[in-house]
Amino acid sequence: MPKIYVIDDDPEWGALLLKLLKSNGFEAMHFPTAGRFFDALIKAKPDLILLDMQLAGMHGREVIRVLRQNPDYQKLLVIAVSAHDVKSEHAVKALEGGADEYLAKPIHEDLLIARIAALLRRASGNGVAAGERLRVGPLVIIPEQRRVSLNDREVELTRLEFELLLAFLRQPNRVLTRSLILETVWGGAPNMVTRTVDKHVESLRRKLGAFGKNFETVIRVGYVFKPQD
């Protein structure tokens, strides 16, 4: 279970994040000050931290600087969080200072979970060992080679269809909104419309035949992958 530390001096916001993270399968702890965070860090290192950049007592950029100068914590994943827009100078400085990601408050809950999952996946090499196969019933996936087979027959997917399939498989039985899918698979590319998602899901279903029925439509919301036993 990935461990996430939340460093934020707002107790209500911290409590909200803890509830969200725990409900999505993460182990999470909240620290209202940088000092308490560093004390805990010595005892146990998390997989990722959510850092309020306007932290009282010690600015977020200084926290990141301390982490990046210590060999033990140089690769610790950091998501900088601030009330400033993602296109602001504050976001640029946070990223240039060593943050792995920057999100502006208020944060869309699904987007936050998706960004956390993406960073953890990237840090662990997609969480799949070289040559390892993922199997869901008759469906077999080799992520490293971007290969998919169904009932021992190769399935030809485009790059986006493959990424879409992985997005569903990584979060079974969870409703994914169209906007979240756009953010996760297309990287939130500007000028993209939600109909793009529908077209690719339709194509994916068609190529997977009967297995495609596991991808159910949630009217006016998005889709959910419900693997059958």
C-alpha positions as CSV (number, residue, x, y, z in Angstrom):
1,M,0.0,0.0,0.0
2,P,1.7,3.3,-1.1
3,K,2.3,5.7,1.7
4,I,1.6,9.4,1.2
5,Y,2.5,12.3,3.5
6,V,0.3,15.5,3.4
7,I,2.1,18.7,4.6
8,D,-0.4,21.5,5.0
9,D,-1.1,23.9,7.8
10,D,-4.9,23.9,7.1
11,P,-6.4,21.2,9.3
12,E,-9.7,21.0,7.4
13,W,-7.9,20.6,4.0
14,G,-5.5,18.1,5.6
15,A,-8.4,16.1,7.0
16,L,-10.2,16.1,3.6
17,L,-7.1,14.9,1.8
18,L,-6.6,12.1,4.3
19,K,-10.1,10.9,3.9
20,L,-9.8,11.0,0.1
21,L,-6.4,9.2,0.0
22,K,-7.5,6.5,2.4
23,S,-10.7,5.8,0.5
24,N,-8.6,5.3,-2.6
25,G,-6.4,2.7,-1.0
26,F,-3.4,4.8,0.2
27,E,-1.8,4.9,3.6
28,A,-1.8,8.6,4.5
29,M,-0.6,10.9,7.3
30,H,-1.0,14.6,7.8
31,F,1.6,17.1,9.2
32,P,0.7,20.7,9.9
33,T,4.3,21.9,9.9
34,A,7.5,21.2,8.0
35,G,9.2,20.4,11.3
36,R,6.8,17.6,12.2
37,F,7.1,16.3,8.6
38,F,10.9,16.1,8.8
39,D,10.7,14.4,12.2
40,A,8.5,11.7,10.7
41,L,10.6,11.4,7.6
42,I,13.6,10.3,9.6
43,K,11.5,7.4,11.0
44,A,9.8,6.3,7.8
45,K,10.0,7.5,4.2
46,P,6.8,7.8,2.2
47,D,6.3,7.0,-1.5
48,L,5.0,10.5,-2.2
49,I,4.3,13.8,-0.5
50,L,1.6,16.4,-1.1
51,L,3.2,19.7,-0.2
52,D,1.4,23.0,0.4
53,M,3.7,25.7,-1.1
54,Q,2.3,28.4,1.2
55,L,3.2,26.5,4.3
56,A,3.5,28.6,7.5
57,G,7.0,28.8,9.0
58,M,8.9,27.3,6.0
59,H,8.0,27.9,2.4
60,G,7.3,24.8,0.2
61,R,10.3,25.6,-2.1
62,E,12.6,25.4,0.9
63,V,11.2,22.0,1.9
64,I,11.8,20.8,-1.6
65,R,15.3,22.2,-1.6
66,V,16.2,20.4,1.6
67,L,14.8,17.1,0.2
68,R,16.7,17.4,-3.1
69,Q,20.0,18.1,-1.3
70,N,19.8,14.9,0.7
71,P,20.8,11.7,-1.2
72,D,18.2,9.7,0.8
73,Y,15.3,11.8,-0.4
74,Q,16.4,13.2,-3.8
75,K,14.0,10.9,-5.6
76,L,11.1,11.3,-3.2
77,L,8.0,12.2,-5.3
78,V,6.6,15.7,-4.6
79,I,3.3,17.1,-5.7
80,A,3.3,20.9,-5.0
81,V,-0.1,22.3,-4.1
82,S,-1.0,26.0,-4.1
83,A,-3.8,28.4,-4.6
84,H,-2.0,30.0,-7.5
85,D,-2.9,29.0,-11.1
86,V,-0.9,26.3,-12.8
87,K,0.2,28.8,-15.4
88,S,1.6,31.2,-12.8
89,E,5.2,32.0,-12.0
90,H,4.6,30.2,-8.7
91,A,4.0,26.9,-10.6
92,V,7.1,27.4,-12.7
93,K,9.3,28.1,-9.7
94,A,7.9,25.0,-7.9
95,L,8.7,22.7,-10.8
96,E,12.1,24.3,-11.4
97,G,12.9,23.9,-7.8
98,G,12.3,20.1,-7.9
99,A,8.6,19.4,-7.6
100,D,7.4,16.5,-9.8
101,E,4.0,17.9,-10.3
102,Y,2.0,21.1,-9.5
103,L,-1.7,21.3,-8.8
104,A,-3.8,24.4,-8.0
105,K,-6.5,24.5,-5.3
106,P,-9.3,23.7,-5.4
107,I,-8.2,20.3,-6.8
108,H,-10.6,18.0,-8.6
109,E,-10.5,14.8,-6.5
110,D,-10.4,12.4,-9.5
111,L,-7.6,14.4,-11.1
112,L,-5.5,14.3,-7.9
113,I,-5.8,10.6,-7.6
114,A,-5.0,10.2,-11.2
115,R,-1.9,12.3,-10.9
116,I,-0.7,10.4,-7.8
117,A,-1.2,7.1,-9.6
118,A,0.6,8.4,-12.7
119,L,3.6,9.5,-10.7
120,L,3.8,6.3,-8.7
121,R,3.5,4.3,-11.9
122,R,6.2,6.3,-13.6
123,A,8.5,5.9,-10.6
124,S,8.1,2.2,-10.5
125,G,8.5,1.6,-14.2
126,N,4.7,1.3,-14.6
127,G,4.8,-1.2,-11.7
128,V,5.5,-4.0,-14.1
129,A,8.7,-6.0,-14.3
130,A,10.4,-6.5,-17.6
131,G,8.6,-9.1,-19.6
132,E,5.8,-9.5,-17.0
133,R,2.3,-10.2,-18.1
134,L,-1.0,-8.8,-16.8
135,R,-3.9,-11.2,-17.1
136,V,-7.6,-10.4,-16.7
137,G,-9.6,-13.5,-17.6
138,P,-8.9,-14.3,-21.2
139,L,-7.1,-10.9,-21.7
140,V,-3.3,-10.9,-21.5
141,I,-1.2,-7.7,-21.6
142,I,2.5,-7.3,-21.9
143,P,3.0,-3.5,-21.0
144,E,6.7,-3.4,-21.9
145,Q,6.0,-4.5,-25.4
146,R,2.5,-2.9,-25.7
147,R,1.1,-6.3,-26.7
148,V,-2.4,-7.5,-26.1
149,S,-3.9,-10.9,-26.7
150,L,-7.4,-12.2,-26.2
151,N,-8.1,-16.0,-26.0
152,D,-4.5,-16.5,-27.3
153,R,-5.1,-14.2,-30.3
154,E,-3.2,-11.0,-30.9
155,V,-5.3,-7.8,-30.7
156,E,-4.0,-4.8,-32.6
157,L,-4.6,-1.6,-30.7
158,T,-3.5,1.9,-31.4
159,R,-1.3,3.7,-28.8
160,L,-4.2,5.6,-27.4
161,E,-6.4,2.5,-27.3
162,F,-3.7,0.7,-25.4
163,E,-3.3,3.5,-22.9
164,L,-7.1,3.6,-22.5
165,L,-7.2,-0.1,-21.8
166,L,-4.5,0.2,-19.1
167,A,-6.3,3.1,-17.5
168,F,-9.4,1.0,-17.1
169,L,-7.5,-2.1,-15.9
170,R,-5.7,-0.1,-13.3
171,Q,-8.9,1.0,-11.7
172,P,-11.5,-1.8,-12.0
173,N,-15.0,-1.2,-10.7
174,R,-14.3,2.5,-10.4
175,V,-16.3,5.0,-12.5
176,L,-13.9,7.1,-14.6
177,T,-15.4,10.4,-15.9
178,R,-14.7,11.4,-19.5
179,S,-12.7,14.4,-18.3
180,L,-10.6,12.2,-16.1
181,I,-9.9,9.8,-19.0
182,L,-8.9,12.8,-21.2
183,E,-6.5,13.9,-18.5
184,T,-5.1,10.5,-17.9
185,V,-4.8,9.2,-21.5
186,W,-4.5,12.3,-23.5
187,G,-2.7,14.4,-20.9
188,G,-5.4,17.0,-20.7
189,A,-4.6,18.2,-24.2
190,P,-6.3,21.5,-25.0
191,N,-9.2,21.6,-27.5
192,M,-10.0,17.9,-26.9
193,V,-13.7,17.1,-26.6
194,T,-15.3,14.3,-24.5
195,R,-16.7,12.7,-27.7
196,T,-13.1,11.7,-28.5
197,V,-13.3,9.4,-25.4
198,D,-16.5,7.9,-26.6
199,K,-15.1,7.1,-30.0
200,H,-12.0,5.4,-28.6
201,V,-14.1,3.4,-26.1
202,E,-16.3,2.2,-28.9
203,S,-13.3,1.2,-31.0
204,L,-11.8,-0.6,-28.0
205,R,-15.0,-2.5,-27.3
206,R,-15.3,-3.6,-30.9
207,K,-11.7,-4.9,-31.1
208,L,-12.2,-6.9,-27.8
209,G,-15.4,-8.5,-28.9
210,A,-17.4,-10.1,-26.0
211,F,-14.8,-9.0,-23.5
212,G,-15.6,-5.4,-24.5
213,K,-18.9,-5.7,-22.6
214,N,-16.9,-5.4,-19.4
215,F,-16.6,-1.7,-20.2
216,E,-19.9,-0.3,-19.1
217,T,-21.3,3.2,-19.9
218,V,-22.3,5.4,-17.0
219,I,-24.9,7.7,-18.5
220,R,-23.8,11.4,-18.6
221,V,-20.7,10.6,-16.5
222,G,-18.2,8.2,-18.2
223,Y,-17.3,4.5,-18.0
224,V,-16.5,1.7,-15.6
225,F,-14.6,-1.5,-16.1
226,K,-16.3,-4.4,-14.4
227,P,-14.4,-7.6,-15.0
228,Q,-16.5,-10.7,-14.8
229,D,-15.5,-13.6,-12.6
